[in-house]
Amino acid sequence: MTAMKLGLIGLGKMGGNMRERIRQAGHTVIGYDRDPELSDVGSLTELVAGLEGPRVVWVMVPAGGPTQSVVDELGDLLEAGDTVVDGGNSRWTDDEKHAEELAAKGIGFVDAGVSGGVWGLENGYALMVGGDKEHVDRLQPIFEALKPEGPYGYVHAGKVGAGHFSKMVHNGIEYAMMQAYAEGWELLQAADSVTDVREIFRSWEQGTVIRSWLLDLAVNALDKDEHLEQLRGYAEDSGEGRWTVEAAIDNAVPLPAITASLFARFASRQDDSPQMKMIAALRNQFGGHSVESAK
């Protein structure tokens, strides 16, 4: 394995754990975050100065304006031959824009859809990567450090934008799966004949065709709060569910289950939905997303 040195911008729930996993694999990481308690350096300028060319800088900040701001600043600080990786949840169309802007300065760009949430440090991160082969190949040691052990969990999905497009579809599927578990849970809770919904969910963890990590996390949540009475039935959407539905419209692909699950999130903001208690619990379990307490 070739040890690498890279910069990592954004050390929140995902970025902080990614820094640790990469270091555990023997690579050097210089991390920067606006929170000085988390940061290894005081500025992006200092981060870039600590790297030798050709440099690699991995960005893990919120999509949209924050990512654009960081890309703009890196475009001024980096040099031809360097590479920027956007590992956040950017829209794939933003990737195409960022790649074009950086290419004009000779800087490579790779988009990486990253899945693993708060469990990634221990279990590894699934990686869906887009970009030119030459840029992707030089990052291979870092991808190997981050991915789960074994042959799966990493894919060069295609050209720039393909990584985030794949992660977007992944999250759309996740929406629909969570919605199905939530609807089943509410129906079981409502049935007079059913006396132990939590143990029914637990029994599904072995031998059934609907077993999954999300099911395991649902059982974790129910072990902490059997009837989810401590949660308000309210769930946000990260944006990727909306983008998935928009892409389906653009490509004339029917997505009834994913679309319905997105609309159910909207409905959760109008009433204290029992189904959304489970959605909120699952989002907290796999991603550390905040939940709202029941009043």
C-alpha positions as protocol buffer text, in pm:
chain_id: "A"
residue {
  index: 1
  type: MET
  ca { x: 0 y: 0 z: 0 }
}
residue {
  index: 2
  type: THR
  ca { x: 124 y: 348 z: -88 }
}
residue {
  index: 3
  type: ALA
  ca { x: 80 y: 588 z: 203 }
}
residue {
  index: 4
  type: MET
  ca { x: -79 y: 916 z: 102 }
}
residue {
  index: 5
  type: LYS
  ca { x: -115 y: 1261 z: 251 }
}
residue {
  index: 6
  type: LEU
  ca { x: -436 y: 1452 z: 196 }
}
residue {
  index: 7
  type: GLY
  ca { x: -638 y: 1743 z: 322 }
}
residue {
  index: 8
  type: LEU
  ca { x: -990 y: 1689 z: 457 }
}
residue {
  index: 9
  type: ILE
  ca { x: -1228 y: 1982 z: 491 }
}
residue {
  index: 10
  type: GLY
  ca { x: -1532 y: 1939 z: 717 }
}
residue {
  index: 11
  type: LEU
  ca { x: -1491 y: 1730 z: 1033 }
}
residue {
  index: 12
  type: GLY
  ca { x: -1852 y: 1677 z: 1141 }
}
residue {
  index: 13
  type: LYS
  ca { x: -2025 y: 1344 z: 1207 }
}
residue {
  index: 14
  type: MET
  ca { x: -1903 y: 1196 z: 879 }
}
residue {
  index: 15
  type: GLY
  ca { x: -1581 y: 1385 z: 810 }
}
residue {
  index: 16
  type: GLY
  ca { x: -1437 y: 1342 z: 1157 }
}
residue {
  index: 17
  type: ASN
  ca { x: -1483 y: 966 z: 1151 }
}
residue {
  index: 18
  type: MET
  ca { x: -1349 y: 946 z: 795 }
}
residue {
  index: 19
  type: ARG
  ca { x: -1033 y: 1128 z: 907 }
}
residue {
  index: 20
  type: GLU
  ca { x: -986 y: 868 z: 1181 }
}
residue {
  index: 21
  type: ARG
  ca { x: -1045 y: 568 z: 952 }
}
residue {
  index: 22
  type: ILE
  ca { x: -802 y: 700 z: 690 }
}
residue {
  index: 23
  type: ARG
  ca { x: -538 y: 756 z: 958 }
}
residue {
  index: 24
  type: GLN
  ca { x: -592 y: 405 z: 1094 }
}
residue {
  index: 25
  type: ALA
  ca { x: -502 y: 275 z: 747 }
}
residue {
  index: 26
  type: GLY
  ca { x: -161 y: 445 z: 766 }
}
residue {
  index: 27
  type: HIS
  ca { x: -225 y: 765 z: 569 }
}
residue {
  index: 28
  type: THR
  ca { x: -164 y: 1122 z: 683 }
}
residue {
  index: 29
  type: VAL
  ca { x: -465 y: 1354 z: 705 }
}
residue {
  index: 30
  type: ILE
  ca { x: -458 y: 1728 z: 764 }
}
residue {
  index: 31
  type: GLY
  ca { x: -811 y: 1822 z: 870 }
}
residue {
  index: 32
  type: TYR
  ca { x: -974 y: 2164 z: 863 }
}
residue {
  index: 33
  type: ASP
  ca { x: -1305 y: 2266 z: 1020 }
}
residue {
  index: 34
  type: ARG
  ca { x: -1456 y: 2600 z: 1113 }
}
residue {
  index: 35
  type: ASP
  ca { x: -1466 y: 2466 z: 1470 }
}
residue {
  index: 36
  type: PRO
  ca { x: -1107 y: 2514 z: 1595 }
}
residue {
  index: 37
  type: GLU
  ca { x: -1156 y: 2235 z: 1850 }
}
residue {
  index: 38
  type: LEU
  ca { x: -1190 y: 1985 z: 1565 }
}
residue {
  index: 39
  type: SER
  ca { x: -939 y: 2136 z: 1324 }
}
residue {
  index: 40
  type: ASP
  ca { x: -575 y: 2043 z: 1273 }
}
residue {
  index: 41
  type: VAL
  ca { x: -497 y: 2379 z: 1107 }
}
residue {
  index: 42
  type: GLY
  ca { x: -628 y: 2731 z: 1129 }
}
residue {
  index: 43
  type: SER
  ca { x: -726 y: 2791 z: 765 }
}
residue {
  index: 44
  type: LEU
  ca { x: -757 y: 2643 z: 418 }
}
residue {
  index: 45
  type: THR
  ca { x: -437 y: 2827 z: 325 }
}
residue {
  index: 46
  type: GLU
  ca { x: -252 y: 2650 z: 604 }
}
residue {
  index: 47
  type: LEU
  ca { x: -403 y: 2315 z: 500 }
}
residue {
  index: 48
  type: VAL
  ca { x: -287 y: 2351 z: 139 }
}
residue {
  index: 49
  type: ALA
  ca { x: 57 y: 2468 z: 253 }
}
residue {
  index: 50
  type: GLY
  ca { x: 93 y: 2147 z: 454 }
}
residue {
  index: 51
  type: LEU
  ca { x: 48 y: 1925 z: 149 }
}
residue {
  index: 52
  type: GLU
  ca { x: 304 y: 1841 z: -119 }
}
residue {
  index: 53
  type: GLY
  ca { x: 208 y: 1844 z: -485 }
}
residue {
  index: 54
  type: PRO
  ca { x: 31 y: 1686 z: -651 }
}
residue {
  index: 55
  type: ARG
  ca { x: -213 y: 1756 z: -369 }
}
residue {
  index: 56
  type: VAL
  ca { x: -542 y: 1583 z: -287 }
}
residue {
  index: 57
  type: VAL
  ca { x: -810 y: 1772 z: -91 }
}
residue {
  index: 58
  type: TRP
  ca { x: -1133 y: 1595 z: 12 }
}
residue {
  index: 59
  type: VAL
  ca { x: -1433 y: 1819 z: 87 }
}
residue {
  index: 60
  type: MET
  ca { x: -1706 y: 1710 z: 334 }
}
residue {
  index: 61
  type: VAL
  ca { x: -1926 y: 2017 z: 380 }
}
residue {
  index: 62
  type: PRO
  ca { x: -2300 y: 2076 z: 319 }
}
residue {
  index: 63
  type: ALA
  ca { x: -2420 y: 2081 z: -41 }
}
residue {
  index: 64
  type: GLY
  ca { x: -2490 y: 2402 z: -229 }
}
residue {
  index: 65
  type: GLY
  ca { x: -2342 y: 2732 z: -115 }
}
residue {
  index: 66
  type: PRO
  ca { x: -2094 y: 2593 z: 141 }
}
residue {
  index: 67
  type: THR
  ca { x: -1946 y: 2347 z: -110 }
}
residue {
  index: 68
  type: GLN
  ca { x: -1931 y: 2612 z: -384 }
}
residue {
  index: 69
  type: SER
  ca { x: -1750 y: 2849 z: -149 }
}
residue {
  index: 70
  type: VAL
  ca { x: -1488 y: 2587 z: -59 }
}
residue {
  index: 71
  type: VAL
  ca { x: -1439 y: 2484 z: -423 }
}
residue {
  index: 72
  type: ASP
  ca { x: -1393 y: 2849 z: -521 }
}
residue {
  index: 73
  type: GLU
  ca { x: -1131 y: 2902 z: -250 }
}
residue {
  index: 74
  type: LEU
  ca { x: -948 y: 2580 z: -338 }
}
residue {
  index: 75
  type: GLY
  ca { x: -946 y: 2684 z: -702 }
}
residue {
  index: 76
  type: ASP
  ca { x: -739 y: 2987 z: -600 }
}
residue {
  index: 77
  type: LEU
  ca { x: -510 y: 2797 z: -359 }
}
residue {
  index: 78
  type: LEU
  ca { x: -434 y: 2476 z: -550 }
}
residue {
  index: 79
  type: GLU
  ca { x: -218 y: 2428 z: -858 }
}
residue {
  index: 80
  type: ALA
  ca { x: -238 y: 2237 z: -1185 }
}
residue {
  index: 81
  type: GLY
  ca { x: -208 y: 1864 z: -1120 }
}
residue {
  index: 82
  type: ASP
  ca { x: -388 y: 1877 z: -784 }
}
residue {
  index: 83
  type: THR
  ca { x: -722 y: 1701 z: -727 }
}
residue {
  index: 84
  type: VAL
  ca { x: -1038 y: 1798 z: -536 }
}
residue {
  index: 85
  type: VAL
  ca { x: -1282 y: 1532 z: -413 }
}
residue {
  index: 86
  type: ASP
  ca { x: -1636 y: 1630 z: -314 }
}
residue {
  index: 87
  type: GLY
  ca { x: -1755 y: 1361 z: -73 }
}
residue {
  index: 88
  type: GLY
  ca { x: -2063 y: 1550 z: 48 }
}
residue {
  index: 89
  type: ASN
  ca { x: -2417 y: 1514 z: -79 }
}
residue {
  index: 90
  type: SER
  ca { x: -2392 y: 1759 z: -369 }
}
residue {
  index: 91
  type: ARG
  ca { x: -2633 y: 1749 z: -661 }
}
residue {
  index: 92
  type: TRP
  ca { x: -2470 y: 1584 z: -964 }
}
residue {
  index: 93
  type: THR
  ca { x: -2526 y: 1893 z: -1177 }
}
residue {
  index: 94
  type: ASP
  ca { x: -2310 y: 2091 z: -932 }
}
residue {
  index: 95
  type: ASP
  ca { x: -2033 y: 1834 z: -986 }
}
residue {
  index: 96
  type: GLU
  ca { x: -2031 y: 1905 z: -1359 }
}
residue {
  index: 97
  type: LYS
  ca { x: -2001 y: 2277 z: -1287 }
}
residue {
  index: 98
  type: HIS
  ca { x: -1722 y: 2233 z: -1032 }
}
residue {
  index: 99
  type: ALA
  ca { x: -1528 y: 1998 z: -1260 }
}
residue {
  index: 100
  type: GLU
  ca { x: -1542 y: 2250 z: -1543 }
}
residue {
  index: 101
  type: GLU
  ca { x: -1435 y: 2539 z: -1321 }
}
residue {
  index: 102
  type: LEU
  ca { x: -1138 y: 2349 z: -1177 }
}
residue {
  index: 103
  type: ALA
  ca { x: -1036 y: 2193 z: -1510 }
}
residue {
  index: 104
  type: ALA
  ca { x: -983 y: 2544 z: -1646 }
}
residue {
  index: 105
  type: LYS
  ca { x: -701 y: 2570 z: -1388 }
}
residue {
  index: 106
  type: GLY
  ca { x: -565 y: 2220 z: -1452 }
}
residue {
  index: 107
  type: ILE
  ca { x: -713 y: 2084 z: -1127 }
}
residue {
  index: 108
  type: GLY
  ca { x: -883 y: 1744 z: -1132 }
}
residue {
  index: 109
  type: PHE
  ca { x: -1224 y: 1680 z: -976 }
}
residue {
  index: 110
  type: VAL
  ca { x: -1383 y: 1362 z: -841 }
}
residue {
  index: 111
  type: ASP
  ca { x: -1730 y: 1327 z: -687 }
}
residue {
  index: 112
  type: ALA
  ca { x: -1777 y: 1059 z: -423 }
}
residue {
  index: 113
  type: GLY
  ca { x: -2113 y: 951 z: -290 }
}
residue {
  index: 114
  type: VAL
  ca { x: -2042 y: 826 z: 62 }
}
residue {
  index: 115
  type: SER
  ca { x: -2279 y: 605 z: 263 }
}
residue {
  index: 116
  type: GLY
  ca { x: -2216 y: 474 z: 612 }
}
residue {
  index: 117
  type: GLY
  ca { x: -2337 y: 740 z: 851 }
}
residue {
  index: 118
  type: VAL
  ca { x: -2217 y: 732 z: 1210 }
}
residue {
  index: 119
  type: TRP
  ca { x: -2127 y: 362 z: 1173 }
}
residue {
  index: 120
  type: GLY
  ca { x: -1872 y: 416 z: 897 }
}
residue {
  index: 121
  type: LEU
  ca { x: -1566 y: 441 z: 1125 }
}
residue {
  index: 122
  type: GLU
  ca { x: -1628 y: 88 z: 1252 }
}
residue {
  index: 123
  type: ASN
  ca { x: -1785 y: -77 z: 945 }
}
residue {
  index: 124
  type: GLY
  ca { x: -1642 y: 121 z: 654 }
}
residue {
  index: 125
  type: TYR
  ca { x: -1811 y: 347 z: 399 }
}
residue {
  index: 126
  type: ALA
  ca { x: -1976 y: 246 z: 73 }
}
residue {
  index: 127
  type: LEU
  ca { x: -1828 y: 465 z: -200 }
}
residue {
  index: 128
  type: MET
  ca { x: -1979 y: 555 z: -537 }
}
residue {
  index: 129
  type: VAL
  ca { x: -1726 y: 757 z: -737 }
}
residue {
  index: 130
  type: GLY
  ca { x: -1747 y: 966 z: -1053 }
}
residue {
  index: 131
  type: GLY
  ca { x: -1466 y: 1122 z: -1254 }
}
residue {
  index: 132
  type: ASP
  ca { x: -1192 y: 1066 z: -1508 }
}
residue {
  index: 133
  type: LYS
  ca { x: -998 y: 742 z: -1460 }
}
residue {
  index: 134
  type: GLU
  ca { x: -665 y: 920 z: -1409 }
}
residue {
  index: 135
  type: HIS
  ca { x: -804 y: 1120 z: -1118 }
}
residue {
  index: 136
  type: VAL
  ca { x: -991 y: 828 z: -965 }
}
residue {
  index: 137
  type: ASP
  ca { x: -694 y: 592 z: -988 }
}
residue {
  index: 138
  type: ARG
  ca { x: -461 y: 816 z: -790 }
}
residue {
  index: 139
  type: LEU
  ca { x: -714 y: 819 z: -505 }
}
residue {
  index: 140
  type: GLN
  ca { x: -742 y: 440 z: -488 }
}
residue {
  index: 141
  type: PRO
  ca { x: -544 y: 402 z: -162 }
}
residue {
  index: 142
  type: ILE
  ca { x: -786 y: 638 z: 13 }
}
residue {
  index: 143
  type: PHE
  ca { x: -1090 y: 460 z: -127 }
}
residue {
  index: 144
  type: GLU
  ca { x: -944 y: 130 z: -7 }
}
residue {
  index: 145
  type: ALA
  ca { x: -895 y: 279 z: 341 }
}
residue {
  index: 146
  type: LEU
  ca { x: -1252 y: 402 z: 363 }
}
residue {
  index: 147
  type: LYS
  ca { x: -1445 y: 112 z: 209 }
}
residue {
  index: 148
  type: PRO
  ca { x: -1562 y: -192 z: 409 }
}
residue {
  index: 149
  type: GLU
  ca { x: -1340 y: -499 z: 417 }
}
residue {
  index: 150
  type: GLY
  ca { x: -1399 y: -745 z: 135 }
}
residue {
  index: 151
  type: PRO
  ca { x: -1455 y: -715 z: -239 }
}
residue {
  index: 152
  type: TYR
  ca { x: -1759 y: -486 z: -234 }
}
residue {
  index: 153
  type: GLY
  ca { x: -1848 y: -137 z: -118 }
}
residue {
  index: 154
  type: TYR
  ca { x: -1665 y: 64 z: -383 }
}
residue {
  index: 155
  type: VAL
  ca { x: -1750 y: 141 z: -746 }
}
residue {
  index: 156
  type: HIS
  ca { x: -1620 y: 379 z: -1010 }
}
residue {
  index: 157
  type: ALA
  ca { x: -1972 y: 460 z: -1126 }
}
residue {
  index: 158
  type: GLY
  ca { x: -1884 y: 665 z: -1435 }
}
residue {
  index: 159
  type: LYS
  ca { x: -1791 y: 1014 z: -1537 }
}
residue {
  index: 160
  type: VAL
  ca { x: -1814 y: 1327 z: -1323 }
}
residue {
  index: 161
  type: GLY
  ca { x: -2153 y: 1340 z: -1148 }
}
residue {
  index: 162
  type: ALA
  ca { x: -2210 y: 964 z: -1158 }
}
residue {
  index: 163
  type: GLY
  ca { x: -2100 y: 915 z: -799 }
}
residue {
  index: 164
  type: HIS
  ca { x: -2344 y: 1163 z: -651 }
}
residue {
  index: 165
  type: PHE
  ca { x: -2620 y: 1055 z: -891 }
}
residue {
  index: 166
  type: SER
  ca { x: -2575 y: 697 z: -769 }
}
residue {
  index: 167
  type: LYS
  ca { x: -2578 y: 808 z: -404 }
}
residue {
  index: 168
  type: MET
  ca { x: -2893 y: 1011 z: -475 }
}
residue {
  index: 169
  type: VAL
  ca { x: -3071 y: 703 z: -611 }
}
residue {
  index: 170
  type: HIS
  ca { x: -2940 y: 501 z: -314 }
}
residue {
  index: 171
  type: ASN
  ca { x: -3099 y: 753 z: -79 }
}
residue {
  index: 172
  type: GLY
  ca { x: -3424 y: 746 z: -276 }
}
residue {
  index: 173
  type: ILE
  ca { x: -3439 y: 368 z: -230 }
}
residue {
  index: 174
  type: GLU
  ca { x: -3359 y: 419 z: 138 }
}
residue {
  index: 175
  type: TYR
  ca { x: -3660 y: 655 z: 166 }
}
residue {
  index: 176
  type: ALA
  ca { x: -3894 y: 389 z: 26 }
}
residue {
  index: 177
  type: MET
  ca { x: -3753 y: 108 z: 243 }
}
residue {
  index: 178
  type: MET
  ca { x: -3786 y: 315 z: 561 }
}
residue {
  index: 179
  type: GLN
  ca { x: -4140 y: 409 z: 465 }
}
residue {
  index: 180
  type: ALA
  ca { x: -4237 y: 43 z: 418 }
}
residue {
  index: 181
  type: TYR
  ca { x: -4099 y: -53 z: 760 }
}
residue {
  index: 182
  type: ALA
  ca { x: -4274 y: 246 z: 917 }
}
residue {
  index: 183
  type: GLU
  ca { x: -4611 y: 163 z: 762 }
}
residue {
  index: 184
  type: GLY
  ca { x: -4584 y: -201 z: 871 }
}
residue {
  index: 185
  type: TRP
  ca { x: -4489 y: -94 z: 1222 }
}
residue {
  index: 186
  type: GLU
  ca { x: -4789 y: 139 z: 1250 }
}
residue {
  index: 187
  type: LEU
  ca { x: -5029 y: -130 z: 1127 }
}
residue {
  index: 188
  type: LEU
  ca { x: -4896 y: -383 z: 1377 }
}
residue {
  index: 189
  type: GLN
  ca { x: -4927 y: -125 z: 1655 }
}
residue {
  index: 190
  type: ALA
  ca { x: -5290 y: -65 z: 1560 }
}
residue {
  index: 191
  type: ALA
  ca { x: -5399 y: -432 z: 1559 }
}
residue {
  index: 192
  type: ASP
  ca { x: -5572 y: -548 z: 1879 }
}
residue {
  index: 193
  type: SER
  ca { x: -5452 y: -906 z: 1832 }
}
residue {
  index: 194
  type: VAL
  ca { x: -5084 y: -814 z: 1820 }
}
residue {
  index: 195
  type: THR
  ca { x: -4921 y: -789 z: 2162 }
}
residue {
  index: 196
  type: ASP
  ca { x: -4546 y: -745 z: 2098 }
}
residue {
  index: 197
  type: VAL
  ca { x: -4458 y: -543 z: 1789 }
}
residue {
  index: 198
  type: ARG
  ca { x: -4094 y: -500 z: 1886 }
}
residue {
  index: 199
  type: GLU
  ca { x: -4036 y: -876 z: 1904 }
}
residue {
  index: 200
  type: ILE
  ca { x: -4210 y: -925 z: 1570 }
}
residue {
  index: 201
  type: PHE
  ca { x: -3960 y: -685 z: 1415 }
}
residue {
  index: 202
  type: ARG
  ca { x: -3679 y: -869 z: 1593 }
}
residue {
  index: 203
  type: SER
  ca { x: -3802 y: -1205 z: 1462 }
}
residue {
  index: 204
  type: TRP
  ca { x: -3770 y: -1071 z: 1106 }
}
residue {
  index: 205
  type: GLU
  ca { x: -3396 y: -1017 z: 1147 }
}
residue {
  index: 206
  type: GLN
  ca { x: -3323 y: -1383 z: 1068 }
}
residue {
  index: 207
  type: GLY
  ca { x: -3452 y: -1592 z: 780 }
}
residue {
  index: 208
  type: THR
  ca { x: -3695 y: -1348 z: 622 }
}
residue {
  index: 209
  type: VAL
  ca { x: -3668 y: -1184 z: 282 }
}
residue {
  index: 210
  type: ILE
  ca { x: -3709 y: -836 z: 435 }
}
residue {
  index: 211
  type: ARG
  ca { x: -3412 y: -857 z: 670 }
}
residue {
  index: 212
  type: SER
  ca { x: -3170 y: -568 z: 631 }
}
residue {
  index: 213
  type: TRP
  ca { x: -2946 y: -331 z: 822 }
}
residue {
  index: 214
  type: LEU
  ca { x: -3235 y: -83 z: 835 }
}
residue {
  index: 215
  type: LEU
  ca { x: -3446 y: -352 z: 1004 }
}
residue {
  index: 216
  type: ASP
  ca { x: -3167 y: -409 z: 1258 }
}
residue {
  index: 217
  type: LEU
  ca { x: -3159 y: -35 z: 1327 }
}
residue {
  index: 218
  type: ALA
  ca { x: -3537 y: -30 z: 1370 }
}
residue {
  index: 219
  type: VAL
  ca { x: -3501 y: -296 z: 1641 }
}
residue {
  index: 220
  type: ASN
  ca { x: -3224 y: -88 z: 1804 }
}
residue {
  index: 221
  type: ALA
  ca { x: -3460 y: 209 z: 1814 }
}
residue {
  index: 222
  type: LEU
  ca { x: -3746 y: 2 z: 1957 }
}
residue {
  index: 223
  type: ASP
  ca { x: -3516 y: -140 z: 2226 }
}
residue {
  index: 224
  type: LYS
  ca { x: -3450 y: 216 z: 2341 }
}
residue {
  index: 225
  type: ASP
  ca { x: -3814 y: 331 z: 2319 }
}
residue {
  index: 226
  type: GLU
  ca { x: -4051 y: 38 z: 2259 }
}
residue {
  index: 227
  type: HIS
  ca { x: -4344 y: 242 z: 2129 }
}
residue {
  index: 228
  type: LEU
  ca { x: -4140 y: 544 z: 2011 }
}
residue {
  index: 229
  type: GLU
  ca { x: -4334 y: 757 z: 2259 }
}
residue {
  index: 230
  type: GLN
  ca { x: -4039 y: 988 z: 2317 }
}
residue {
  index: 231
  type: LEU
  ca { x: -4029 y: 1100 z: 1954 }
}
residue {
  index: 232
  type: ARG
  ca { x: -4239 y: 1343 z: 1761 }
}
residue {
  index: 233
  type: GLY
  ca { x: -4362 y: 1203 z: 1426 }
}
residue {
  index: 234
  type: TYR
  ca { x: -4166 y: 1453 z: 1219 }
}
residue {
  index: 235
  type: ALA
  ca { x: -3895 y: 1376 z: 962 }
}
residue {
  index: 236
  type: GLU
  ca { x: -3692 y: 1613 z: 745 }
}
residue {
  index: 237
  type: ASP
  ca { x: -3575 y: 1530 z: 395 }
}
residue {
  index: 238
  type: SER
  ca { x: -3211 y: 1590 z: 302 }
}
residue {
  index: 239
  type: GLY
  ca { x: -3280 y: 1708 z: -54 }
}
residue {
  index: 240
  type: GLU
  ca { x: -3168 y: 1392 z: -227 }
}
residue {
  index: 241
  type: GLY
  ca { x: -3516 y: 1244 z: -217 }
}
residue {
  index: 242
  type: ARG
  ca { x: -3645 y: 1550 z: -401 }
}
residue {
  index: 243
  type: TRP
  ca { x: -3361 y: 1532 z: -654 }
}
residue {
  index: 244
  type: THR
  ca { x: -3437 y: 1165 z: -717 }
}
residue {
  index: 245
  type: VAL
  ca { x: -3799 y: 1243 z: -799 }
}
residue {
  index: 246
  type: GLU
  ca { x: -3695 y: 1536 z: -1019 }
}
residue {
  index: 247
  type: ALA
  ca { x: -3450 y: 1312 z: -1206 }
}
residue {
  index: 248
  type: ALA
  ca { x: -3725 y: 1053 z: -1252 }
}
residue {
  index: 249
  type: ILE
  ca { x: -3945 y: 1318 z: -1413 }
}
residue {
  index: 250
  type: ASP
  ca { x: -3658 y: 1433 z: -1637 }
}
residue {
  index: 251
  type: ASN
  ca { x: -3596 y: 1075 z: -1752 }
}
residue {
  index: 252
  type: ALA
  ca { x: -3964 y: 969 z: -1766 }
}
residue {
  index: 253
  type: VAL
  ca { x: -3898 y: 687 z: -1516 }
}
residue {
  index: 254
  type: PRO
  ca { x: -4191 y: 599 z: -1285 }
}
residue {
  index: 255
  type: LEU
  ca { x: -4092 y: 600 z: -915 }
}
residue {
  index: 256
  type: PRO
  ca { x: -4423 y: 563 z: -727 }
}
residue {
  index: 257
  type: ALA
  ca { x: -4281 y: 415 z: -404 }
}
residue {
  index: 258
  type: ILE
  ca { x: -3994 y: 663 z: -369 }
}
residue {
  index: 259
  type: THR
  ca { x: -4218 y: 957 z: -460 }
}
residue {
  index: 260
  type: ALA
  ca { x: -4483 y: 849 z: -207 }
}
residue {
  index: 261
  type: SER
  ca { x: -4219 y: 817 z: 65 }
}
residue {
  index: 262
  type: LEU
  ca { x: -4100 y: 1172 z: -3 }
}
residue {
  index: 263
  type: PHE
  ca { x: -4455 y: 1305 z: 15 }
}
residue {
  index: 264
  type: ALA
  ca { x: -4504 y: 1118 z: 343 }
}
residue {
  index: 265
  type: ARG
  ca { x: -4216 y: 1322 z: 487 }
}
residue {
  index: 266
  type: PHE
  ca { x: -4399 y: 1638 z: 385 }
}
residue {
  index: 267
  type: ALA
  ca { x: -4715 y: 1507 z: 554 }
}
residue {
  index: 268
  type: SER
  ca { x: -4519 y: 1449 z: 875 }
}
residue {
  index: 269
  type: ARG
  ca { x: -4476 y: 1822 z: 916 }
}
residue {
  index: 270
  type: GLN
  ca { x: -4850 y: 1873 z: 934 }
}
residue {
  index: 271
  type: ASP
  ca { x: -4941 y: 1610 z: 1195 }
}
residue {
  index: 272
  type: ASP
  ca { x: -4765 y: 1398 z: 1457 }
}
residue {
  index: 273
  type: SER
  ca { x: -4750 y: 1093 z: 1229 }
}
residue {
  index: 274
  type: PRO
  ca { x: -4686 y: 753 z: 1395 }
}
residue {
  index: 275
  type: GLN
  ca { x: -4506 y: 635 z: 1080 }
}
residue {
  index: 276
  type: MET
  ca { x: -4271 y: 930 z: 1099 }
}
residue {
  index: 277
  type: LYS
  ca { x: -4170 y: 835 z: 1452 }
}
residue {
  index: 278
  type: MET
  ca { x: -4009 y: 525 z: 1298 }
}
residue {
  index: 279
  type: ILE
  ca { x: -3856 y: 724 z: 1009 }
}
residue {
  index: 280
  type: ALA
  ca { x: -3710 y: 972 z: 1259 }
}
residue {
  index: 281
  type: ALA
  ca { x: -3577 y: 687 z: 1475 }
}
residue {
  index: 282
  type: LEU
  ca { x: -3412 y: 517 z: 1178 }
}
residue {
  index: 283
  type: ARG
  ca { x: -3249 y: 839 z: 1053 }
}
residue {
  index: 284
  type: ASN
  ca { x: -3108 y: 893 z: 1402 }
}
residue {
  index: 285
  type: GLN
  ca { x: -2982 y: 533 z: 1420 }
}
residue {
  index: 286
  type: PHE
  ca { x: -2793 y: 519 z: 1091 }
}
residue {
  index: 287
  type: GLY
  ca { x: -2690 y: 879 z: 1043 }
}
residue {
  index: 288
  type: GLY
  ca { x: -2698 y: 1044 z: 1381 }
}
residue {
  index: 289
  type: HIS
  ca { x: -2961 y: 1286 z: 1248 }
}
residue {
  index: 290
  type: SER
  ca { x: -3135 y: 1489 z: 1516 }
}
residue {
  index: 291
  type: VAL
  ca { x: -3481 y: 1394 z: 1638 }
}
residue {
  index: 292
  type: GLU
  ca { x: -3755 y: 1605 z: 1791 }
}
residue {
  index: 293
  type: SER
  ca { x: -3882 y: 1503 z: 2134 }
}
residue {
  index: 294
  type: ALA
  ca { x: -4248 y: 1442 z: 2191 }
}
residue {
  index: 295
  type: LYS
  ca { x: -4411 y: 1732 z: 2370 }
}
